[in-house]
Amino acid sequence: MRKILIRAGVSPLKRNDADWILQKDRIGANIAMQRKRVGLTQAGLAEKLNYSDKAISKWERGESMPDVLTLMQLAQLFDISVG
């Protein structure tokens, strides 16, 4: 099982905080990488998660983030752990 590292204990209280922006970018890049690794398009991933392909695109660009439950679904789908 692969592991995506998400720093624990980081509370993004300030949305303009540079660390928070880097976190979103890193998570988005990992989602894109894992999606491609398993051979899914953004539309294909969106269908599996019951989201729009536009939402997947925003996640991958770091414009927004999936909620915790969706991150867990992604981890299961990609056969990785979130930690």
N, C-alpha and C positions, 0 to 999 in steps of 0.2 A: 504494500500500500504506500503510495506517495504521500508526501506531507506538504501542505501549503502553510507557511508561517504567517500568522497574523498576531501582531504583538498584543499580548494580554494586558489588561489594565489601562489601555489608552482610551480615555474618554474624550471623544471629540466635542468638547463643549463650545469651542470656537471654530466655526466652519472656515474661517480664513487662515487658520493656523497652518503653517507650511508642512508640519509633520502629518496632519490630517490629509492634506492634499496628496502628499507622497503615498500615504496608506491607500487612498482610493485608487491612485494610478497603479500601484503595485498589485492590488487585488484585481483590478480590471485587466491588467496584463496577464495575470495568472489565469483568469477566466478564459480569456481569448486563447492562450496557449493550450490549456487543457481541452477546450472545445475543439480546437483544430487537431489535437492529438487523438481524440476519439472519433474524428472524422465527421463532425457535425457542422452545419451552417448555423448562422445566427437564427435563422427561421426554424431550423430543426430543433435547436436547443430551446427556443421559445415555445415551440409546440409541446415538448416534453415537460416543461415547467408551467405551462398554461400562462405564459406572459407574451407580450408582443415582441417582435424582433427589434423594434425601436428601443424597448427597455433593455434588451441584451446589449445593444449597441451603446447605450448610455453607460451601462456598467463597465463595458470594455474600454470606453474612452475616459472613465473616471469622472463622469458628470453626475452619477448617482451610484448608490450601492444597493445590492439586494439585502433584504432583511435577514436576520439570523436563521430563521427556518429555511429560507431559500438557499442560504449558504450551505446548510446541512444537506439539502437536496442535491446541490451541485457536487458536494464532496462525495456523496453516495454514487451519483451518476458517473463521476470521474474516477471513482475508486481511490480516493485520497482522503486524508484526515485534515481537519481544521484544528489548528492548535497554536 
